[in-house]
Amino acid sequence: MAELAKLAAGWDAISIDCETTGLKTWLGDSVLGFGIGELRQGEKPSYYYLPISHFDADNISPKMLAPLRSVLAEKRVLGWNLKFDLHALAKLLKFKPPFYDVLPLARIMSTEERPILELNYVASSELGYIYQSEAKTSEFYRSHIDWEPPRKMKRWSVQEIGTKCCEDVHCAAQAYLHFSKDIPESLKLLYRREIGLTEILYEMERRGIRFDPDELEEVGGRLEGLMDGLLADLRGDTGQELFNPRSSPQVEKVMEGLKIKPRVYNKPKQDGTQSPKWDRDNLLVVGHPVALGIAQYRALGTQTGGFISLLREYVELLLEIMHFSYQNWGTVTGRLSAKDPNVQAMAKGWLQLGELGEEGEALAWSEDGPDKTLAVRTIFIPRPGYAFLDADYSQIEMFIAGWYMAQVGHPELLGLCQNEDVHRATALLVWGSETPEFRKRAKWFNFGLLYGLGLDALALRIGCSLKEATKYREQYYGTIGPGYYRVMQDIRAWLGTRGYVQNVYGRRYYIDVERAYIAFNYMVQGSVGDFVKFREARIKKLCWQLKMYPVLTTHDDILFEVPLALLDSPRIGQLVDILEDGAPFGMRLPLKLKVSRTNLAEMEDYRVPKAA
C-alpha cells in the first residue's frame, strides 16, 4: 500500500470507480472494492483494484488504506457518475473538490437529443473500446451466488469484478480526455459550472432530509386506504374482482366494455392499427366515474410506490434521514432530475378529496386548502434548532420566455410577467376578462407556448372543442404571437445552418428543423434549469457563513434548512439578493419565500426582517 501511495503521489489527477453490493448505499449496500488509475494520455497507464469485502481475496482494511488516503485527499478526482462513488467510499477515503464527473461532460458534448449514456456504450461509440470483462456486475450476482437481499451480497469473484472496475476507471479517464480535447469555449464554461454544481449536489445529497417515522405510517396508511377504497369501487363498478387499474390491457378492455373511446390514440403499429391511449389526460376528459377512479388510483400509487415505500426501508434500519440522488445529465433540456427516490414528483400541498387538479391532474393538491388534513409533505421535518425556508422563483418560465421575445424586439410577454399573476393578466389582455374560466384558458395557452402543446392537447385540458380551441389560439397569438413567431424564425434559421440551437448558457440542443417548435421549449426550460442550478454555486459561501444548508431543489425552487435565530435576522436578505440576481438576463427574477418550523407542508409566507 505504501508503494501504491508513493506512485499515486506523482499523479496529477486520479480516475476512480467503485463496485458495491447494490445501488442503495444509504441503506446498507457495501463496497466490494474500488479501482484507481492515473489520468494520462499516450502510453496506457496502469490501473489498480483494491478489494474491500470479497470472499476470495486478501481484503484491505480501512487502517491499511491510511497511506493512500492521505495522498488521494490532495488529488483532483474524476469518474463516471462520480457522486455515487464518493458517497459509497466516504467512510474509506476523503476527496476534496472540484469533482470532475465525466458523465455531464459526455451529455454536454453529445450531438444526440437523447443519447445513451452508459459508460460501456460511450466507450464503444466514442473511444472504440470494447469491454473485456464478460458480464455486468448485476448479471454476475445472479449467476454466481444464491439470491439474497442486495446489501448482504459480498461473495463474488474478485477477478471478474476487479477487471470490470479497472475498465471503468480506464474508460472514464479516456472519455474525459476525449471530450475535453476539442471542446468549444462556450461548452467548456458550461462544464466548469457543472463541476461546481457536482460539489453542491454531493453535499446536498449527503446531508439529506429528516423525516418523521410516525407521520410516515400515518400518511402512508391513509393514502393506501384511499387506494383500497378506489380499487373496491372500481372492481364493483366493472364487475371484475381482479381488475388492476395499473394494467393497460385491462383498462383498455374495461373502457371498450363501457363503450368509451379516448380523444387520442397511440401511434400506429406496423400493421396500421392503433391502440387506445388511456393516459391521465384521456381518462379525465371522458368524464366517466370509472375512468376518473383509474386516474386517481394511479396518481395515489405514484406517491405510495415512490418515496413512501423507500422511506419504509429507512425505518426498518432505524434511520430518520432520507438521501436521494440528483442527476445533472438526466434530461434533454439540462434541468436536474432526481431518483432513489424522485423527490421532484412529491405532491406539493394538501389533498383536496373529490376535486380535480387545476392543471389537468387526477388529484387536487393545494397549498392553501381548505382541506388541510392530508399532505405527503408533513412527513418531512427540519432538524432540531432549524426551520425550512423555501425560495420559489415565481413565474420564472414565463419571465425567461418573455426575455427571449424581448431580445427580438417584442417585450409584450415580459411586461405581463411584471404582474403578480401572469395568467390572470394574460386573460385580461387577450379576452378582456380575468374570471377563473378565462384564467384557466390563458394559463393553458401560456403553457402551450412554453411546451409546444398542440390543439388536441389544449382542447383536452381546457375542456373545449377543437373548433373553439382554434378560435382561442388565433385570439391568443394575435396578441402574444408576434414575439413568438419572430423567435421561431430565428430558431429555424439556426437549425437550418448549424443543426442546433443553444440556450443563454451555451447548452446546445440538436433538433431536426421539422421539429423546431420543440426547440423554444428546450431553450426556455434549459435556461430556467441552468439558472436555478447555478445559483446554488453562487450562494455556497454565504450558506457556509450563515450555517444554512440547501436540502432539496426542484426545477424552480430551493429548500433550505436555516437556524431558527436566522429567521429574525436581515442577513437572509443577502441570500435573496444573490438568488434574485437575474444575470445573464439583465433583470431581477422575483422569489416567493415561505418558512416552516414544523414540517414541509405547513409553510407560511415569509418576509425578510428589515435592518434596525
N, C-alpha and C positions, 0 to 999 in steps of 0.2 A: 504493500500500500504506500509506503514511503517513496518507493521508486516511481510509482504512478503519479504521486503528488508532485514529485520533482519534475517529471516530464510535463505534467499539466501546467506547472508554473510558467513554462515557456510559451504556452499557447496564448494567442491574442484573444480568442473567443472560443466558447465551448458550445458544441451541439449536444443536446441531451434528449433522452427518451426513457420512459419507464414503462414497465409491464406490471399489471395489477391483476388481482383475482376477479375483478369486475369493475364496473364503472361507478359504483356507489361508494366512493372512498370515505364520504362523510358518515356512512352507515356501516362501516366495518370492513369493507373490501380493502385488502392489504397489498403492499408492494411485494412483488416477486423478485424484482431486481431492476437495475437501471443501467443504461449504457451511456458512455460519453465519448466524444471524439473532438478533434481539432477542426475548426473552420479554416479550410485551406484549399487553395486552388492548385492545379498542377498535379504533382505526384499524389496518388491516393494515400490519405493518412490512415493511421491505424485506429481501430475502434475497440473499446473495452467494455465488457459486460460484467457487472458486479452483482452476483446472486445474493439475495437477502433472505428468501424463505422458500427455497427449492428443497425437494425431498432427496435429490440425487446430486447435491453439490456441497462443497465446503462453504457454507454461507458466511457472509461478512456481518459482523455485529456493528451496531452504531458506534461503539467505542473504537473499533478498528478503523472507522471512517474518519477519525479526527484529523489526520494529516491532510487528507484530500478535502475535507470540509473547509478548512481554513483557506485553501488555495482557491476552490471554486467560488467562495464567497466574494472574491475580488475580481471575478472574470465576467465579461459580457456573456450572456447566455441566450441561446436561441433554440427553438424547437418547433414542432408542428402541433398546433393546438396546445401551446406551451403552458397555459394556465392549469390544465389538468395535471401535467407532470409536476408543476410547482406545488400544487395542493397535495398531491399524493406523497411527495418527497419532503414535505415541510418538517416532519419530525426527524428526518435524517440529515438534510442538507439545508443550507441557507444561501439564497442568492440575492444580490442587490440589483435594483433596476438600473438602466432600462431593460425591459424584457422584449426580445425580438421574436415575436410569434410570426412564423413564416406563412401560416395559413391566411391571415388577412392580406399579406403581400401577394399571394397567389390569386386571391379574389380580385384585388385591385388591378392586377396585370392581365386578367383573363379578358379575352375579346368575345366570350360567350355570354349570353344573357343569364343562363342558369348552368354554370359549369359544374362538373363533377369534381369534388374537392377531397376525395380520398387520396391519401398520400401515395399508395401504390399505383393509382391511376395517373396521378400527376407525374410520378417518376417515369412511368412508361411513355406518356404522351409528350412530356416536355423534355425529359432527360434521356429518353431511350434506354432506361434501366428497367430490367425485369427482375422482380424479387426472386431470390434463390430459395428462401425458406418455403417449405412445402405447404403449410397451412396457416391460416389466420389463427390467432390465439383462441378466439371464441369457438372455432371449429375444432381446434385441438383439444379443448376442455372436454367436449362431449365424446370424442373418440378414444380418449386415453384414460379416463377415470370414471368412476361411478358418479352419477349426477347428484350434487349436493347444493344447498344454498350457496350462492357465489362467494360470500365472504369467508366461507370455510374451505375454499379450494386452494390448496397450496402445494399440490403434488403433481407437477408435470415436468417434463424433460427440460433441463437447463440448456441442453444443446439446441433444441428446437426453438425455445423462447428467446434464448440469447442471440441466436442467429437473426431472428426477425427483429429484435430490438436494435442490433447493430446496423441492420439495413435501414431501419427508420432513422437512426442517427445520421447515417451517411446521406440518405435521400433528403432529409430536412436541410442539411448543410449545403448540399449541391443545389437544391431548389432555391435557397436564399441567394447563392452566388449567381445562379442562372437568371432569376427575376430582377435582381438589383443591378445587373451588368449594364443593361441598356434602358433603365427606367427613365422616362421623361421627368423633367424637373418638377412639373406640377404634381405628378403622381408620387414623386419622392417626398414632397412636402406633405402630401396626404398620408403616406405611410408613416412619416415621423409622428404625425398626430395620432395615428392608430397605435404606435408604440407607446406613447404616453397614456393613451386610453387603456391599454392592456394592464398597465400597473394599477390604474384606478379600479378597473373591474376586478382584478385579482384581490385587492384589499376589500372591496365591497362583498365579494363572494365569501371571502374568508371570515368577515365579521358576521354575515348572515343576519337573520331577523328572529327575534324572540316570539314564541307563541305560547298560548295557554292550553295545556292538555285537556283540562276540564271543559273549556269552551269549545275545543275541537270536537269532543264527543257530543256535546250539546248540539252544535251546528250540524255536524255530520249526521247525527241521528235524525234531526228534523228534516234535512234535505232528503235523506233516504226514505223517511216516512212519506214525504210528498211524492217521491218516485213510486213507492209501493202503491199509494192511492191512485196515482195516474195509471199505473200498469193494470191494477184491478179494474178500473173503469174501462180502459181500452180493451181488455180481454172480454169484459162483459158486453161492450158495445159491438165488438166484432164477432162475438161468438166463438172465438178461438182461445182455448185455455192456455196454449203455449205460445201465444203471439209475442214476438220480440220486436219492440219498436226500433231497435238498432239495426235490424236486418233489412237491407234494401229490397231483396226479393220478396220478403213477407209484406213489407209496406206496399210495394207495387201491387201485390196480389189483393191486399185489402182495399186499396184505392180503386182497383179495377172492379172489385165486387160492389163497391159503393157507387160505381159509375161516375167517378170523379177524375177529370183529366187535368194535368198540370198546365200552367201557362207556358212553360219552357221544357224542351226535351233535351236529352243528351245528344252529343254529336253522333251522326250516322255511323253505323258499323260498316265493315267492308261489303256486306250484302245489301246495304242501303237502308236497313231497318233502324229505327230509333227507339230507345227505351225511355220511359218517363223519367224526369229528373225531379225526384222528391227531396229536394234540399229544403233548408229552413224557409226561404222566401216563397217557394211554391206551396209548401204546407200551410203557410199562414194566409196566403192570398185567397185560397179556395174557400176559407171561412167555415169549413166543416169542423164540428167539435172533435171528431176522431183525428183529423189532420192537425188541429191545434194541440191536442193531447200528445201526439207523437213528437211534435216540435218542442213542447215544453219538457217532455221526458228526456229528450236528447240534451236539451240545454242544461237541465239539472245534472245529468250524467257528466257533462263537461266539468262541472265543479267537483262532484264527488269522486270522479275517476281520475282527476288530475292531482292537485296538491294535497287534497284531504286524505286520499289513500296513501300518498307518500308520507305525509306527516305522521300517520299512524305507525309507520316503520320507525320513525324517530322516537315515538312514545315507547315502543317496545324496548328500545335501548336506553330508556330513561333520559333522553336528550330533549332539550327545550329550545334549541337554536336551530332553525332551518337554514340550510345553504342551498344554493342554486347556481346555475351556470349561464352567463351571458355570452352570446356569440356575435362578434363584430364582423362576421363574414356570412351570416346565415340568411340574408335577404337580398333580393335583387337590387333594392334601392340603396342599401347601405345602412338602413336602420338596424338597431340591435334586435336580436331575437333572444328568447330565453328558453331554457329547458331544465328538466330534473329538479323542480317542476317548472312549467311555463307560468311564471308569476304574472306575466303580462295578460294572461287570459282570466285572471282572478276578477270575479264580478265586483264592480265598484258601486257601492250604495246598498240600500235596503231593498229586500224583495217585496214587491207590491203584488200580492196574490190576486189573481183574477184580471190582471191588466197585461197588455202587450207593451213591449218597449217602444219608445218613440222612434228609434232608428231601425225599425223592422226586426226587432229582437223578439224571440218567443216569450221571454220573461222581461218584466219591467223591474229594473234596479234603479232606485232613486236615492240620491244623497240627501234629499230634502224630505223624504217620507211621502205621505203622512204616516204610513205604517212603518214603525221602527222596531219591529220585533225579531227580524231575522236578517242577518248580513254575514257573509262569509269572512269579511274583514275584521269582525270582532275577535277572531281567533288570534290576531297578531297584536302584541302589546309591546310598549317600549321597555327598555331595561330600567332597573331601579335608578332613580335620580335623573332620568331622561324623559323627554317628550318627543312625539313625532311632529315634524314640520314638513309640510308638503308644499313644494313650489311648482305650480302648474302654469305652463305657458298658454294663456288664453287665446284661442283662435289663431294659433301660430301658423297653421297650414294656410289659412286664408290670407294672412299677412304676407307669407312668402309667395303665394300665387300672385297676389296683388303687386308685390315688389317686381316680379318678373315682367308683369304687364307694364308697370310704370317705367321700366328700362327701355321700352319701345314707344314711350310717349302716351300711355293710357293709364292714368292714375285712378280711374273710377273705383275699381275694386279695393284698392289700398285705402281710398277715402272712406269706404263703407266700414273697413276694419277699425276705424277710429271709434265707432260706436261700441257700446258695451255688448250688444247682441247683434252680430253681423247678419244673422239670418233674418231677424226682425227688420233690420234696416234695409236689407235686400228686398224683402217683401213689400215694404212701403215704397221703395223706389220703383220697382218693376210693376207691381199690381195696385199700388195705392192703398194697401191695407196691411195691417200688422196683426190681424187676428190669428189664432192658433192654426187654422186651416191654411192661411196664406204663408205663415211662417214655416210650416212643415213643407209646403211646396218649395219655398225659397231654399230651405235647408237641403233638400234633396237635389235641387239643381246646382247649388253650390258644391255639394259633394260630387255630383255628376261631372262638374267642371274639373275637380281635382282628380277623380278616379277614372275618368273616361267611361262613365256609365252610359249604356245605350238606351234607346227609347223604351225597349221592353222592360229593362231593369227599373227605369224611372217610373214608368206606369205602374209596375208591380208594387213599388214602395209607396208611391203617392196614393195608390188606390183609385186610378182613373183609367179610361180607355186610351188606346194608342192615339186615336184622333185628338183627344183632349191633350195628351202629353205633347203631341206635335205642336199644337197651338201654344201651349205654355212655353215650350222650348223657343219658339220664334219670338215670343214676348221677352223671355229672359235674355237671349243672346242679342236681341235688338238693343238692349241696354248695356249688358256686360260684355257682349261678344267682341266688339272691335279690338280690344286689347288682347283677348284670347286668340283671335284669328291672326293677329299680327305676330304673336309669339309662335304660333303654329307654322306660319310661313317661314320664319327663321329656322325652326326645328327641321322642317322638311328639306330646307336648303343644306343644313349641316349634315343631315343623314345622307343626302344625295352626294355630297362631296367628300365627307370624312368617314361616313359609316357609323358615326356615333355622335351623341350629344353629351354634354357634361354639366354637372351642377356647379354652383358657385364655389365649391371647394375643389373642383377639378375632377371629381369622381365621374368616370365615364360609363355610358350606357350604350351598348352596341345593339341596335334595333333595325330591322328592315324598314325602309321608308314607307312601306304599305301599312305599318303599324305605328306611324308617327304619333297617333292620338295618345298612345300609352306613354310616350316619352315625356310629355308635360307632367304627368303624374309622377314618373320616376324622378324628374328634376325637383319637383316640389317636395315629395316625400323624402328624397335623399338629402335635400338641403336642410329640412327640419331635423331629420335624424342626426346628421352630422353636426348641426349646430348644438343640439341638446347634448350629444355625446361629448363634444369637445369643450363645452362649457365646464364640464366636470374637472377637466385638467386645469382650467383657469382658476378654480376655487380651491384647489388642493392645499395650497399654503395657508389660506385663510381658515379652512376647516381644521387644519392641524393647530393653528393658533387658538381657535375658539373651542377646541376639543369637541367638535361636532363631526358626525360621520354620515356620508350617504349610504343608505342601506338598500334602497330599491330604485329602479328607474324604469319608466315605460317609454313610449315614443315621444311624449311631450311633457313629462314631469319628472321631478327628482324628489325622493323622500329622504329626509334626514332624521337622525336621532340627535337631539341637541340637549345640553344640560338645562335643567329646569330654570336655573338662575339666568340663563342667557335669554330666555323669553322676555324678560323685563329690561333687557339691555338694547340700546340703539345700535349696537355693533352688528346686529343682524342686517341692518341697513347696508353694511358693506357687502354682505352676501348678495343682497338684492341688486345692488348697483352692478356687480360683476355679471350676474345672471341675466339682467335685462339689457346689458350692453349688446346691441344687435349687430356688431361687426360680424361679417363683412357687408351687412345690408344697409348700413348707414342710418339706422333708426333703432329706437328702443323697442324691445319686444316685451309687452307687459306680462307680469306674473300675477296669479291669484295665490295668496298664501293661506294655508289652513293649518291648524295645530290641534293636537290631542294629547292629553295626559293619561288617557285610559286605553284606547285601542284604535286601530286603523279605520274603523267605521265611524266613530263618534268624533268627526273632525269639525272644528268651528273656524269661522273666518278670523284671520289674524292681521293686525296692523302693527307695523314696527314702531316701538316707542320712540317718541321724539327726544332728542338730546336736551338735557337740562339747560 
